Amino acid sequence: MKILIVGLGSMGKRRVRSLKAINQNNLAGFDLRKERVLETSKIYKITPYHNFQEALKKFKPDALVISTSPKYHMKYALSSAKKNIPCFIEASVCNLSKIKELNKKFNKSLIAPSCTMLFNDGIEKISNLLKNKSIGDICFIKYHVGQYLPDWHPWEKKGHYVWEKNTNGCKELIPFELTWLSKFFGKPKFINSTNLKLSDLKINFNDTSNFTILFNKKILANITIEVLSKPISTRELIIIGKKGKIIMSADQGVIKYINSNMKKYKSFQINKGKILKNYINSELPYIKEMKSYMKFVKNPKKNSFPNNLSEDIKMLKLTNKIYK
């Protein structure tokens, strides 16, 4: 299968590595920055292109992986859709009207929006606990996610999109997390939110968002997203059920749960997988995500991808209510 990766920054390179890890080696890459194209083709031995239309014409890809800055996602997704080429899109945080256009006018069954957290080892373990009703029906969720903004792509300084107001890191993390939360706990209803700039970072957007969501009309969730946590990132989760509770701590690398039939917690280590230099998250969930995408591309009628444009639109609408 011939796959074109559009955008060869750190995420595009990560997608190249993920595809190669599942033995997808017929790869080409395009980026507006020539040095990125040359660097990626040299390191990963992929076919380089400096022009997107030329890549489509000469390489004739069977699928696209779009890993540009969010503000350019729809430009390439729309081009892909017009030619009926399946495409994977990284998590979107802007251009809601263009996403709606893509969903309305073109074959949306060919579009696979990212949902990386569904492939996270810790989240997969929690999914199994919930499916087994290990703590009974869920009542309350408390979730805190954060990562110090200057630690995002430190080699790019402020040239990265997470420093821009419309695509900033704090806002971006909201739909990234809501996608898996909604998948697990049901339809989300916005209750309230507080968005503030609490740091001395030289930014023109809020660095902290605290909000309350009601899932499935019965599960209350208090969620905090911030770009302040250092020297390591934060992901701490508590799920309260009618018969017990689940706790996940990324700092400790552990998930544990207890219910009324148990005398002590049962713990699971989180398999973080390989973490490369300058990266905070491991390669493992991205490899799993690309594997799921390849199954989807090869046989979309048989293998559904766990996220779609309709759900992406819902999460982005909700994000806009939260982060206003």
Secondary structure as UniProt FT lines:
FT   STRAND          3..6
FT   HELIX           10..21
FT   TURN            22..23
FT   STRAND          27..30
FT   HELIX           34..44
FT   STRAND          47..49
FT   HELIX           52..54
FT   HELIX           55..59
FT   STRAND          63..66
FT   HELIX           70..72
FT   HELIX           73..82
FT   TURN            83..84
FT   STRAND          87..89
FT   HELIX           96..105
FT   HELIX           108..110
FT   STRAND          111..113
FT   HELIX           116..119
FT   HELIX           121..131
FT   TURN            132..135
FT   STRAND          138..146
FT   HELIX           149..151
FT   HELIX           154..156
FT   TURN            157..158
FT   HELIX           161..163
FT   TURN            166..167
FT   HELIX           169..185
FT   STRAND          188..196
FT   STRAND          208..215
FT   TURN            216..218
FT   STRAND          219..226
FT   STRAND          234..241
FT   STRAND          244..249
FT   TURN            250..253
FT   STRAND          254..259
FT   TURN            260..261
FT   STRAND          266..269
FT   TURN            277..278
FT   HELIX           284..298
FT   TURN            300..302
FT   HELIX           309..322
//
